[in-house]
Amino acid sequence: MNIFRRHPKTFAHGIHPPEHKDQTNSLPIRQFPFAPALIVPLKQHIGNAAVPVVREGQEVTRGQLIAEPDGFVSVALHAPSSGIVRRIGLAPSITGEMRPAIFIEPFPASTQERLEGEPCDVETATPSEIIQAVQQAGIVGLGGAGFPSHAKMQVPEGKFIDTLIINGAECEPYLTADHRVMLEQPQDVILGVRYLLKATAASKAIIGIEANKQDAADSLRAAIPDGAPITVEVLPVKFPQGAAEMLIKVLLGREKPTGARAADIHTLVFNVTSTSEIGRLLPHGAGLQERVITISGSAVRDKGNYRIAVGTPIRFVLEQVGLADDVSCVFLGGPMMGQALSSLDIPVMKDTLGVVALTERETGPLATRKEYACIRCAACVDACPMFLNPSQLGLLAKHGQFERMQDELHLSQCFECGSCTFVCPSHIPLVHDFRIAKAALWKARASA
């Protein structure tokens, strides 16, 4: 641990969970088959849900606009396949809520050619035209945040951006989709960076990549045009290196004040796959209707990195790759920051990073192990990259003292990386308790 603390390009605290990336990091991206029915939620991003512009029974072409943005903090949705809109109604979500969605039945014999629109040329487009093109392309934070990319690109009045950080850390165990995108689509990534530089007027961009993806770093460096203000920084492997706060601190030596945004310290952070989609789609005036995700874990037979249509049901995904008989748990995302699924009847969405399925041999002890009282060992305090006190936060959560968690111990600074839960010898589900507290606080303030 000490060697990492002395390294000039890392952050204090953090953990080193088993990576499990060797299961898929050498497997190239493959196209996934279309499901017999696709469920396209109207809200796949932070902000307002998109508004349908198609009707039930209407035929649509792959890439066609099917829902338009509802205001600035909203993005367009595009048909993930050519087919028929069977209905517009409610569908289950990962939160358990029923949310509006467009149900599309793909044409079995279709060539599934993608519909293209008006190109946005990086050389001639104005910053506002680029921002509008990103919104109409439906691009959001593909690293899991789901924040509309165009809204982040709109620099607040009175602020300026001097540096863009492109997040290629991908520190979550099992996941390798970003790795393969950087390795196989370096030109798209670099072109996406050029769009971002022009739209934000930033003077330079830094692509941060962990050392376990050296081949991706080499691939991107080779794709950077001579004289371009773009550099690649290779960072030590450490979790949660991919958090925006950590990358800003590591690469720029800046700390974001409590309650501030990245723009307040003159930087913006974009996921590398989001950046790649900007470079891949804008030159063709196309919309985001698919994404690359990792399907991995000990319970998965045909592991890999797949380009999958948005709206593909998770149940269909797992049927196609095959599961072991003793599958026990399925995560959407990775095991550290992802969410265990209670239902497989939800679709792949724009912010779906991966699907990880584990066997009973791995998850059995987790499901049955007993939770003990906190022993004040401070392992969670040493692990927390935000220098919070998870132990004290956990004790307050158990007693329902949610306001004190925020007012005295800065609960809102926790980005739920899971490091504290991972190291806790008493098996206290700290992040789970924090999520309950945050939800309660949000509900109380919304009804006030």
C-alpha positions in Angstrom: 0.0 0.0 0.0 2.8 2.4 0.8 4.3 2.4 -2.7 0.9 3.6 -4.0 0.7 6.4 -1.5 4.1 7.7 -2.5 3.3 7.6 -6.2 2.8 11.1 -7.6 -0.2 10.1 -9.7 -2.5 8.5 -7.2 -4.8 9.5 -4.3 -4.8 8.8 -0.6 -6.8 5.8 0.8 -8.7 3.6 -1.6 -8.5 -0.2 -1.9 -7.3 -3.0 -4.2 -10.1 -5.5 -4.8 -9.5 -8.5 -7.1 -9.8 -7.3 -10.6 -11.1 -10.3 -12.6 -10.5 -8.4 -15.8 -8.6 -11.1 -17.4 -11.8 -12.9 -18.1 -12.7 -10.5 -20.9 -10.0 -7.9 -21.4 -8.5 -9.8 -24.4 -11.9 -10.4 -26.0 -12.8 -8.1 -28.9 -16.2 -6.3 -29.2 -18.9 -8.5 -30.8 -22.3 -7.5 -32.1 -25.1 -8.9 -30.0 -28.2 -10.4 -31.6 -31.5 -8.4 -31.5 -34.1 -9.6 -28.9 -37.6 -10.5 -30.2 -38.9 -7.4 -28.2 -37.1 -4.3 -27.1 -38.1 -2.1 -24.2 -36.9 1.5 -24.5 -37.5 3.5 -21.4 -38.2 7.2 -22.0 -36.0 8.2 -19.0 -32.5 6.8 -19.3 -30.7 9.9 -18.0 -30.7 12.4 -15.2 -33.3 15.1 -16.0 -36.7 15.1 -17.8 -37.9 12.0 -19.6 -38.0 12.2 -23.4 -41.3 12.8 -25.1 -42.5 10.1 -27.7 -42.9 11.3 -31.3 -44.1 7.9 -32.5 -47.4 6.1 -32.1 -48.4 2.5 -31.4 -48.5 0.5 -34.6 -46.0 2.7 -36.4 -43.0 1.2 -38.3 -39.7 2.7 -37.4 -36.2 2.5 -38.8 -33.1 1.7 -36.8 -31.7 5.1 -35.6 -34.9 7.0 -36.2 -35.9 9.6 -33.6 -38.6 8.1 -31.4 -38.7 10.5 -28.5 -37.5 14.1 -28.4 -35.9 16.0 -25.4 -38.2 17.7 -22.9 -36.2 20.8 -22.1 -32.4 21.3 -21.9 -31.6 18.6 -19.3 -33.1 15.9 -21.4 -31.9 14.0 -24.5 -33.4 12.4 -27.6 -34.1 8.6 -28.0 -33.6 6.6 -31.2 -35.0 3.3 -32.4 -32.5 0.6 -31.5 -33.8 -1.5 -34.4 -36.1 -1.4 -37.4 -39.5 -2.8 -36.4 -43.0 -1.9 -35.2 -43.9 0.1 -32.1 -46.2 -2.4 -30.4 -47.1 -0.2 -27.5 -46.2 2.7 -25.4 -46.7 2.0 -21.7 -45.2 1.2 -18.4 -42.2 -1.1 -17.9 -40.2 -2.3 -14.8 -37.0 -0.4 -13.8 -34.1 -1.3 -11.6 -35.5 0.7 -8.8 -38.7 -1.3 -8.8 -40.8 1.6 -10.2 -42.8 1.2 -13.4 -41.7 3.8 -15.9 -43.0 4.8 -19.4 -41.3 3.0 -22.2 -41.6 2.3 -26.0 -41.9 -1.4 -26.8 -40.5 -2.2 -30.3 -40.8 -5.6 -32.1 -37.8 -5.8 -34.5 -38.3 -7.0 -38.1 -36.7 -10.5 -38.2 -35.5 -10.2 -41.8 -34.3 -6.5 -41.7 -30.8 -5.6 -42.6 -30.9 -3.2 -39.6 -29.1 -0.5 -41.4 -28.7 2.6 -39.3 -30.5 5.8 -40.3 -28.2 8.8 -40.5 -28.9 12.5 -40.4 -27.2 15.9 -40.8 -23.5 15.6 -40.1 -21.8 17.8 -37.5 -18.3 18.6 -38.8 -15.8 19.3 -36.1 -13.9 21.8 -38.2 -16.8 24.0 -39.2 -19.4 23.6 -36.4 -19.8 26.2 -33.7 -19.7 25.3 -30.0 -23.5 25.7 -29.7 -24.0 23.5 -32.8 -21.9 20.8 -31.3 -23.8 20.9 -28.0 -27.1 20.7 -29.8 -25.9 17.8 -32.0 -24.8 15.9 -28.8 -28.3 16.4 -27.3 -30.0 15.3 -30.5 -27.7 12.2 -30.7 -29.0 11.2 -27.2 -25.5 10.9 -25.7 -25.3 10.7 -21.9 -22.7 9.7 -19.4 -22.0 6.1 -20.4 -19.8 5.5 -17.3 -22.9 4.9 -15.2 -23.9 8.5 -14.2 -26.3 9.0 -17.1 -26.0 12.8 -17.0 -26.8 14.4 -20.4 -23.4 15.0 -22.0 -24.5 18.2 -23.8 -25.6 19.8 -20.5 -22.2 19.1 -19.0 -20.6 20.7 -22.1 -22.5 23.9 -21.6 -20.1 25.9 -19.5 -21.9 28.1 -16.9 -21.9 31.8 -17.5 -18.9 33.4 -15.7 -17.0 30.1 -15.6 -14.2 28.8 -17.9 -12.7 25.4 -18.5 -9.0 25.0 -19.0 -8.7 21.2 -18.9 -10.8 18.3 -19.9 -10.3 14.9 -18.2 -11.3 11.9 -20.2 -12.0 9.0 -17.8 -10.5 5.8 -19.1 -9.7 4.4 -15.6 -12.4 1.7 -15.6 -11.4 0.6 -12.1 -14.6 -1.5 -11.4 -13.8 -5.2 -11.2 -14.8 -7.4 -14.1 -15.6 -4.5 -16.5 -13.5 -4.1 -19.6 -15.8 -2.4 -22.1 -14.0 0.9 -21.9 -10.7 -0.9 -22.3 -11.9 -2.5 -25.6 -13.4 0.8 -26.9 -10.0 2.6 -26.3 -8.1 -0.3 -28.0 -10.4 -0.8 -30.9 -11.8 2.7 -31.5 -9.0 5.1 -30.7 -9.8 7.4 -33.7 -13.4 7.8 -32.4 -12.1 8.7 -28.9 -9.7 11.3 -30.2 -12.2 12.8 -32.6 -14.7 12.9 -29.6 -12.0 14.8 -27.6 -11.7 17.3 -30.4 -15.4 18.0 -30.4 -15.3 18.4 -26.6 -12.3 20.8 -26.7 -14.1 23.0 -29.3 -17.4 23.0 -27.5 -16.0 23.9 -24.1 -13.1 26.1 -25.2 -10.7 24.1 -23.0 -7.1 24.5 -23.9 -6.1 20.8 -23.3 -7.3 17.3 -22.5 -5.8 14.5 -20.4 -6.9 10.9 -20.9 -6.4 9.0 -17.6 -5.9 5.3 -17.9 -5.0 2.7 -15.3 -1.7 0.8 -15.8 -3.6 -2.5 -16.4 -4.6 -1.1 -19.7 -1.2 -0.1 -21.1 -2.2 -1.4 -24.6 -5.1 1.0 -24.7 -2.9 3.9 -23.6 -0.5 3.0 -26.4 -3.3 2.8 -28.9 -4.7 6.2 -28.0 -1.2 7.9 -28.0 -0.7 6.6 -31.5 -4.0 8.1 -32.7 -3.3 11.7 -31.3 -2.6 14.1 -34.2 0.7 15.9 -34.1 0.4 19.1 -32.1 -3.0 18.3 -30.6 -3.3 19.4 -27.0 -4.2 15.9 -25.9 -2.0 13.7 -23.6 -2.4 10.2 -22.0 -1.5 9.6 -18.4 -1.1 6.1 -17.1 -2.1 5.8 -13.4 -1.5 3.1 -10.8 -4.3 0.5 -10.4 -6.4 1.5 -7.5 -10.1 1.7 -6.6 -11.9 4.0 -7.0 -9.5 5.7 -9.4 -12.3 6.3 -11.9 -14.3 8.7 -9.7 -14.3 12.2 -11.0 -13.1 13.6 -7.7 -10.1 11.3 -7.7 -9.1 11.9 -11.3 -9.2 15.7 -10.8 -7.1 15.4 -7.7 -4.6 12.9 -9.3 -4.2 14.6 -12.7 -4.5 18.3 -11.8 -3.8 18.5 -8.0 -7.2 20.3 -7.6 -9.8 19.5 -4.9 -13.4 20.2 -5.5 -14.9 22.1 -2.6 -18.0 20.7 -0.9 -21.1 21.5 -2.9 -19.0 22.7 -5.9 -19.1 21.4 -9.4 -16.1 20.4 -11.5 -16.6 23.6 -13.6 -15.9 25.6 -10.5 -12.3 24.5 -10.6 -12.1 24.9 -14.3 -12.3 21.3 -15.4 -14.8 18.8 -16.8 -14.7 15.0 -16.7 -16.1 12.8 -19.4 -16.3 9.0 -19.7 -14.1 7.6 -22.5 -16.9 5.7 -24.1 -19.2 8.7 -24.1 -16.4 10.6 -25.8 -16.0 7.8 -28.3 -19.7 7.9 -29.1 -19.5 11.6 -29.8 -16.7 11.0 -32.2 -18.5 8.0 -33.8 -22.0 9.5 -34.2 -21.7 13.2 -34.8 -19.9 13.0 -38.2 -22.9 11.0 -39.4 -25.7 12.9 -37.7 -26.7 9.5 -36.1 -28.3 8.8 -32.7 -27.2 6.5 -29.9 -29.1 3.3 -30.2 -26.6 0.7 -28.9 -23.6 0.6 -26.5 -20.7 -1.7 -25.6 -21.1 -3.5 -22.3 -19.1 -6.3 -20.6 -20.9 -9.6 -19.7 -18.8 -11.5 -17.2 -18.6 -13.3 -14.0 -18.1 -16.9 -12.9 -21.7 -17.9 -13.8 -21.4 -16.7 -17.4 -20.4 -19.2 -20.1 -19.8 -17.0 -23.1 -18.1 -14.0 -21.5 -17.2 -11.0 -23.6 -17.6 -7.4 -24.6 -20.7 -6.9 -26.7 -22.3 -4.0 -28.7 -25.9 -4.4 -27.6 -29.1 -2.6 -28.6 -30.5 -0.3 -26.0 -33.7 -1.9 -24.8 -32.5 -5.5 -24.9 -34.0 -7.3 -21.9 -31.4 -8.6 -19.4 -33.2 -12.0 -19.4 -32.6 -12.3 -23.2 -28.9 -11.2 -22.7 -28.3 -14.0 -20.1 -30.1 -16.6 -22.2 -27.9 -15.8 -25.1 -24.6 -16.0 -23.2 -25.6 -19.0 -21.1 -25.5 -19.3 -17.3 -24.2 -21.9 -14.9 -26.8 -23.9 -13.0 -25.7 -22.5 -9.7 -26.0 -18.8 -10.6 -26.8 -16.9 -7.5 -26.5 -13.1 -8.2 -26.7 -10.8 -11.2 -25.3 -7.3 -11.0 -26.0 -4.5 -13.4 -22.6 -2.8 -13.5 -19.8 -4.2 -11.3 -19.9 -5.7 -7.8 -18.5 -2.6 -6.1 -20.8 0.1 -7.4 -23.3 -1.8 -9.4 -26.7 -3.0 -8.2 -27.9 -6.5 -7.7 -31.0 -7.3 -9.7 -34.2 -8.6 -8.1 -35.7 -9.0 -11.6 -34.3 -9.8 -15.0 -37.2 -8.2 -16.8 -35.5 -4.8 -17.1 -33.7 -3.6 -20.3 -30.1 -2.6 -21.1 -30.1 1.2 -20.9 -27.6 3.8 -22.1 -25.9 3.9 -18.7 -25.6 0.1 -18.4 -21.8 -0.6 -17.9 -22.0 -4.4 -17.7 -23.8 -7.4 -16.5 -21.9 -9.6 -14.0 -23.3 -12.9 -12.9 -21.8 -14.9 -10.0 -22.2 -18.4 -8.7 -23.4 -19.6 -5.3 -19.8 -20.5 -4.4 -18.9 -16.8 -4.5 -22.0 -15.2 -3.2 -23.2 -17.8 -0.8 -21.0 -16.6 2.1 -22.1 -13.0 1.4 -25.8 -13.9 1.6 -25.5 -15.9 4.8 -22.7 -14.2 6.7 -23.8 -12.5 9.9 -23.6 -8.8 10.5 -21.7 -7.9 13.7 -21.4 -4.7 15.7 -18.8 -2.1 14.7 -15.5 -2.8 16.5 -14.1 0.7 15.9 -11.2 -0.7 13.9 -11.2 2.3 11.5 -10.6 0.1 8.4 -13.4 2.0 6.7 -11.9 5.3 7.6 -8.6 4.3 6.1 -10.3 3.1 3.0 -12.6 6.1 2.3 -11.2 8.2 -0.5 -13.3 11.2 0.6 -11.9 11.1 4.1 -15.3 10.6 5.7 -16.1 8.5 8.8 -18.2 5.6 7.5 -18.3 4.0 10.9 -19.9 7.0 12.5 -22.2 7.5 9.5 -23.3 3.9 9.8 -24.1 4.2 13.5 -26.2 7.3 12.8 -28.0 5.5 9.9 -28.9 2.6 12.2 -30.7 5.0 14.5 -32.4 7.0 11.7 -30.5 10.2 12.4 -30.2 11.1 8.7 -30.1 14.9 9.2 -27.1 14.5 11.5 -25.4 12.3 8.8 -25.6 15.2 6.4 -25.2 18.2 8.6 -22.3 16.9 10.8 -20.6 14.2 8.7 -21.2 15.3 5.1 -23.1 12.3 3.8 -23.6 14.0 0.4 -19.9 13.8 -0.3 -20.1 10.0 -0.3 -20.3 8.7 -3.9 -21.0 5.1 -2.8 -17.8 3.5 -4.1 -18.3 0.6 -1.7 -14.7 0.7 -0.3 -15.9 0.9 3.3 -18.3 -2.1 2.9 -15.5 -4.1 1.2 -13.1 -3.7 4.1 -15.5 -3.9 7.0 -14.6 -7.0 9.2 -18.1 -6.8 10.9 -19.8 -7.2 7.5 -21.9 -4.0 8.0 -23.6 -3.0 4.7 -22.5 0.6 5.0 -23.2 1.8 1.5 -26.7 0.2 1.6 -27.4 2.1 4.8 -26.1 5.3 3.2 -28.4 4.9 0.2 -31.4 4.5 2.5 -30.4 7.6 4.4 -30.0 9.7 1.2 -33.3 8.5 -0.1 -35.0 9.5 3.1 -33.4 12.9 3.1 -34.4 13.5 -0.5 -38.0 12.4 0.2 -38.2 14.7 3.2 -36.9 17.7 1.4 -39.0 17.1 -1.7 -42.2 17.1 0.5 -41.2 20.1 2.6 
